[in-house]
Amino acid sequence: MKLVYLAHPYGGMAENGIKAVLLEYRIMTKYPEAHIFNAVRYFSYFGSFLPEVEIMRNCLDMVARCDELWVAPGWRESPGCKAEVQEAASLGMKIRYLTEE
């Protein structure tokens, strides 16, 4: 089973958290061979007590631990997603750009 990092825009917006979880569910249903690490679901809980730069450092560390990076629509407007894509590219990881389904 491959470990996939899901990069999804967040920006502290609860609606983006919901969208990220729904996308994660759709991916798990369509690609059962992929184990999804949903960074928004995992790291959103830390936003109230960790600085954003520390959360992003942890995100990039997790990108490096995964086999692939799958990127949600809207990523170009997200500084965090852009950093995750750049990190994955620098590591030579496979990057999959998801579309609205």
Secondary structure, DSSP 8 states (H G I E B T S, - for coil): -EEEEEE---TT-HHHHHHHHHHHHHHHHH-TTEEEEEHHHHHGGGTTTS-HHHHHHHHHHHHHHSSEEEE-TTGGG-HHHHHHHHHHHHTT-EEEE----
